[in-house]
């Protein structure tokens, strides 16, 4: 186990784990907690550009240009991000009550881009401040930017054709048959939406929202996390994962054996994030109770064996997952971890995982 040291070299490579011979088949998953500004931050969202990592915190956005080795706060954005989308050097950030911001230089400078979004007054009449809605999702498609917003029980969906300079409310057009759109994804030539109505339904459109066709409802909720694995669309819900079957036009649900018990009980354990990494589906799980959540951590689904297994970080609340440059990152309530999965074969020689450290030595949980 590594403890904090006082290294002052620019980059130091340390042996983090040496596997023994005759290890069983599987994946060795070693997590390294990143330092340099992020070791105690609550991470709200993780994203990546071509050569830059972005991490949202309560104080703004941290960026890293060396795979998480060092981090710095960008200037000009002091708002806490709820959502983020990266399109080359253009970065969109959705905030809580402060609208949408866009950067055209990979996060160095920011411009507010909320023209057209509905505003709200405070419920206390003596407070004159006007609030913008919470931006729960931003999706960049081929020729549009889509924003899903929430304010209390009022949900709206907006589309921009000029990179966010102006927004147009399409809720009454896209969701005229439902109360509101909860989340949206683009896959296989369709826009897919989970919608809030009496049946908690799904719909998809092949013409950018002009017409819609119904799809079977999701089993566990309205606001899934979307991933694509082996050209299959997965809807990662709070207590289960559905996979779209185009032949049957229905959702088929993955087995839950290997995942912690998921329930809506008071001490509930829920899936909070997901990502595809190394041809597998990884999910972050958080157990929301007063005992620090022993079943929290990262779990992995292998589509070849159709099984789940633990991928480490047991007892850590996971807020977001990111796959970038062969490295799996986990944002948590207390910093960021990084892991490089190692293939372990029967009768293998020693397996070594390396961690990169600057200034302070790494801490491995």
C-alpha positions in Angstrom: 0.0 0.0 0.0 1.4 3.4 -0.9 1.4 6.3 1.5 2.0 9.9 0.9 5.7 10.9 0.4 7.6 14.0 -0.5 8.8 13.4 -4.1 9.8 16.4 -6.1 10.7 15.0 -9.4 8.7 16.0 -12.5 7.2 12.6 -13.2 8.0 9.5 -11.2 6.8 6.0 -12.1 6.0 3.7 -9.2 5.1 0.1 -9.1 1.6 0.0 -7.8 0.8 -3.7 -7.8 2.7 -6.8 -8.6 0.6 -9.9 -9.4 1.5 -13.4 -8.4 2.0 -16.3 -10.8 -1.0 -18.6 -11.4 -3.6 -15.9 -11.0 -7.1 -16.8 -12.3 -8.4 -15.5 -15.5 -10.0 -12.1 -15.3 -9.2 -8.4 -15.1 -6.8 -6.9 -12.5 -8.2 -3.6 -11.5 -5.9 -1.3 -9.6 -7.1 2.2 -8.7 -4.8 5.2 -8.0 -6.2 8.3 -6.3 -5.1 11.4 -8.2 -3.6 14.3 -6.3 -2.7 17.9 -7.2 -5.9 19.9 -6.5 -8.5 17.1 -7.0 -7.8 14.8 -4.0 -10.7 16.2 -1.9 -13.0 17.7 -4.5 -16.6 16.6 -4.9 -16.7 15.7 -8.7 -20.0 16.4 -10.4 -19.1 15.5 -13.9 -16.1 14.2 -16.0 -15.5 14.8 -19.7 -12.6 14.6 -22.1 -11.5 16.4 -25.3 -8.8 15.1 -27.5 -5.9 16.0 -25.2 -7.6 17.5 -22.1 -9.6 16.2 -19.2 -12.4 18.2 -17.6 -13.7 17.8 -14.1 -16.7 19.7 -12.7 -16.6 20.7 -9.0 -18.6 23.0 -6.7 -16.1 25.7 -7.5 -16.0 25.5 -11.3 -14.0 23.4 -13.7 -10.6 21.7 -13.4 -8.6 20.8 -16.5 -5.7 18.4 -16.9 -3.5 18.2 -20.0 -1.4 15.2 -18.8 -4.0 12.4 -18.2 -4.8 13.6 -14.7 -1.2 14.1 -13.4 -1.7 17.8 -12.7 -4.9 19.9 -12.6 -5.8 23.6 -12.5 -9.0 25.6 -12.3 -9.9 27.5 -15.5 -10.7 31.2 -15.2 -14.0 32.8 -16.1 -16.4 30.1 -14.9 -17.1 30.0 -11.2 -20.4 28.1 -11.5 -20.9 24.4 -10.4 -21.5 22.3 -13.5 -24.4 19.9 -13.6 -23.7 18.7 -17.2 -21.1 19.0 -19.8 -20.5 18.2 -23.5 -17.3 18.5 -25.5 -17.1 19.0 -29.3 -13.5 19.4 -30.3 -12.3 22.6 -28.6 -15.9 23.7 -27.9 -17.1 22.9 -24.4 -20.7 23.4 -23.2 -21.5 23.5 -19.5 -24.9 23.4 -17.9 -25.3 24.8 -14.5 -27.8 25.0 -11.6 -29.9 28.2 -12.0 -27.2 30.0 -14.0 -27.9 28.6 -17.5 -25.5 27.4 -20.2 -21.9 28.5 -20.9 -19.8 27.8 -23.9 -16.0 27.9 -24.4 -14.4 27.9 -27.9 -10.9 27.5 -26.6 -11.0 24.2 -24.7 -12.2 25.9 -21.5 -9.9 28.8 -21.2 -12.6 31.5 -21.6 -16.3 31.3 -21.3 -19.4 33.0 -22.8 -22.9 32.8 -21.3 -25.2 31.3 -23.9 -28.7 31.1 -22.4 -30.7 33.4 -24.8 -34.1 31.8 -25.2 -34.2 29.7 -22.1 -37.2 30.2 -19.9 -36.6 32.1 -16.7 -38.2 31.7 -13.3 -38.9 34.0 -10.4 -38.2 33.0 -6.8 -41.2 31.7 -4.8 -40.5 34.4 -2.2 -41.8 37.5 -3.9 -39.4 39.9 -2.1 -36.4 38.1 -3.8 -36.2 39.8 -7.2 -33.5 37.6 -8.7 -34.6 35.7 -11.9 -33.4 32.1 -12.1 -32.6 30.0 -15.1 -33.5 26.3 -15.0 -31.1 23.5 -14.1 -29.4 22.1 -17.2 -29.6 18.4 -16.6 -28.2 17.3 -20.0 -26.4 18.7 -23.1 -26.2 16.7 -26.2 -24.2 17.7 -29.3 -25.5 16.1 -32.5 -24.3 16.5 -36.1 -25.9 19.9 -36.7 -27.6 20.8 -33.4 -27.1 21.2 -29.7 -29.9 19.9 -27.4 -30.4 20.9 -23.8 -32.8 19.3 -21.3 -33.7 21.6 -18.5 -35.5 21.2 -15.1 -37.0 23.6 -12.6 -39.1 22.0 -10.0 -41.8 20.1 -11.9 -41.2 22.0 -15.1 -39.1 20.3 -17.7 -38.3 21.8 -21.1 -36.2 20.7 -24.1 -34.3 23.3 -26.2 -32.5 23.1 -29.5 -29.8 25.4 -30.9 -28.6 25.5 -34.5 -26.0 28.1 -33.9 -23.8 26.5 -31.2 -25.9 27.8 -28.3 -26.1 31.5 -29.2 -29.9 31.2 -29.2 -32.2 28.4 -28.0 -35.7 27.4 -29.2 -38.1 25.5 -26.9 -39.2 22.3 -28.7 -41.0 20.8 -25.8 -44.5 21.4 -27.3 -43.3 20.0 -30.6 -41.3 17.0 -29.5 -43.3 16.0 -26.5 -46.8 17.1 -27.4 -48.0 13.6 -26.5 -46.2 13.7 -23.1 -45.6 15.9 -20.1 -41.9 16.4 -20.8 -38.7 14.9 -22.1 -36.4 13.5 -19.4 -33.3 12.6 -21.4 -32.2 12.2 -25.0 -29.6 10.3 -27.0 -28.6 9.9 -30.6 -28.1 6.3 -31.8 -28.4 4.4 -35.1 -30.0 7.3 -37.0 -32.6 8.0 -34.3 -33.1 10.5 -31.5 -34.2 8.5 -28.5 -36.1 10.2 -25.7 -37.4 9.0 -22.3 -40.6 10.9 -21.6 -42.7 11.7 -18.6 -46.3 10.7 -19.0 -48.8 8.4 -17.5 -46.9 5.4 -18.9 -43.3 6.6 -18.4 -42.7 5.9 -22.0 -40.0 6.0 -24.6 -40.0 7.4 -28.1 -37.6 7.8 -31.0 -37.4 10.0 -34.1 -35.6 9.5 -37.4 -36.1 13.0 -38.6 -34.7 15.2 -35.8 -37.9 15.4 -33.9 -40.4 16.2 -36.6 -42.2 12.9 -36.1 -42.0 10.3 -33.4 -42.7 6.6 -32.9 -43.4 5.0 -29.6 -41.0 2.5 -28.0 -41.7 0.2 -25.1 -41.3 1.9 -21.7 -38.3 1.5 -19.5 -38.7 -0.8 -16.5 -37.1 1.3 -13.7 -37.3 5.0 -14.4 -37.4 8.0 -16.7 -33.9 9.3 -16.6 -31.4 6.7 -17.8 -27.7 7.1 -18.6 -27.1 6.1 -22.2 -24.2 4.0 -23.5 -23.5 2.1 -26.7 -21.7 -1.3 -26.5 -21.1 -3.6 -29.5 -23.5 -1.4 -31.5 -26.3 -2.0 -28.9 -28.0 0.8 -27.0 -28.0 0.4 -23.3 -30.3 2.3 -20.9 -28.6 2.4 -17.5 -31.3 3.1 -14.9 -31.0 3.5 -11.2 -31.7 -0.1 -10.3 -31.3 -2.0 -13.6 -29.8 -1.9 -17.1 -31.9 -2.4 -20.2 -30.5 -3.3 -23.7 -32.4 -2.5 -26.9 -33.3 -5.4 -29.2 -34.2 -4.1 -32.6 -35.6 -7.4 -33.8 -38.1 -7.6 -31.0 -38.5 -3.8 -30.7 -38.2 -4.1 -26.9 -35.8 -3.7 -24.0 -34.2 -6.8 -22.6 -32.8 -6.5 -19.1 -29.4 -7.7 -18.0 -29.0 -10.2 -15.2 -28.3 -8.5 -11.8 -26.3 -11.3 -10.2 -22.9 -9.8 -9.2 -24.4 -6.4 -8.6 -25.1 -5.3 -5.0 -28.8 -5.6 -4.1 -30.6 -2.7 -5.8 -33.8 -1.4 -4.2 -35.9 1.6 -3.5 -35.6 1.0 0.2 -34.5 3.8 2.6 -30.9 2.5 2.5 -31.0 2.2 -1.2 -28.1 1.3 -3.5 -28.4 2.8 -7.0 -26.4 3.1 -10.2 -25.2 6.7 -10.5 -23.0 6.6 -13.7 -21.9 4.4 -16.6 -19.3 4.2 -19.3 -18.0 1.7 -21.9 -14.3 0.9 -21.4 -12.2 -1.9 -22.9 -15.3 -3.4 -24.6 -17.1 -3.7 -21.2 -19.8 -1.8 -19.5 -18.7 -0.2 -16.2 -21.2 1.3 -13.7 -20.7 3.4 -10.7 -22.8 2.4 -7.7 -23.5 4.5 -4.6 -25.3 3.3 -1.5 -27.1 6.3 0.1 -27.2 5.7 3.8 -25.4 6.8 6.9 -22.9 4.0 7.0 -20.7 5.3 4.2 -22.2 2.8 1.7 -20.2 -0.4 1.9 -21.7 -1.7 -1.4 -20.7 1.5 -3.3 -18.0 1.1 -5.9 -17.4 0.2 -9.5 -18.9 -2.9 -11.2 -18.2 -4.3 -14.7 -20.5 -6.2 -17.1 -18.8 -8.5 -19.6 -21.1 -8.9 -22.7 -19.4 -12.1 -23.7 -20.2 -13.9 -20.5 -23.3 -11.8 -19.5 -22.0 -11.5 -16.0 -21.2 -8.7 -13.5 -18.2 -8.5 -11.2 -16.7 -6.0 -8.9 -14.1 -3.6 -10.4 -12.9 -2.1 -7.1 -13.3 1.1 -5.1 -15.5 -0.7 -2.6 -17.1 1.7 -0.2 -16.5 4.8 -2.4 -19.4 6.9 -3.6 -19.1 7.1 -7.4 -20.4 10.3 -9.1 -19.2 9.8 -12.7 -17.1 7.6 -14.9 -14.9 8.4 -17.9 -12.9 6.4 -20.4 -10.1 8.2 -22.1 -6.8 7.1 -23.7 -7.1 3.5 -22.3 -7.5 4.8 -18.8 -10.7 4.5 -16.7 -11.4 7.5 -14.4 -13.9 7.5 -11.5 -15.2 10.8 -10.1 -16.2 10.5 -6.5 -17.4 12.5 -3.6 -13.8 12.9 -2.5 -11.6 13.2 -5.6 -10.8 11.3 -8.8 -9.3 7.8 -9.2 -7.7 6.3 -12.3 -7.3 2.7 -13.3 -5.7 0.9 -16.2 -7.2 -2.7 -16.5 -4.7 -5.4 -16.9 -5.4 -8.7 -18.7 -4.5 -11.5 -16.4 -4.2 -15.0 -18.0 -3.9 -18.4 -16.3 -0.3 -19.3 -15.3 0.8 -15.8 -16.1 4.0 -14.3 -14.8 4.0 -11.3 -12.5 1.7 -8.5 -13.6 2.7 -4.9 -12.9 0.5 -1.8 -12.9 2.2 1.6 -13.0 1.0 4.9 -11.5 2.3 8.3 -12.5 2.9 10.7 -9.8 4.1 14.3 -9.5 5.3 15.9 -6.2 3.2 13.9 -3.8 3.4 10.1 -4.0 0.2 8.4 -5.0 -2.3 6.9 -2.5 -3.9 3.6 -3.5 -7.1 2.5 -2.0 
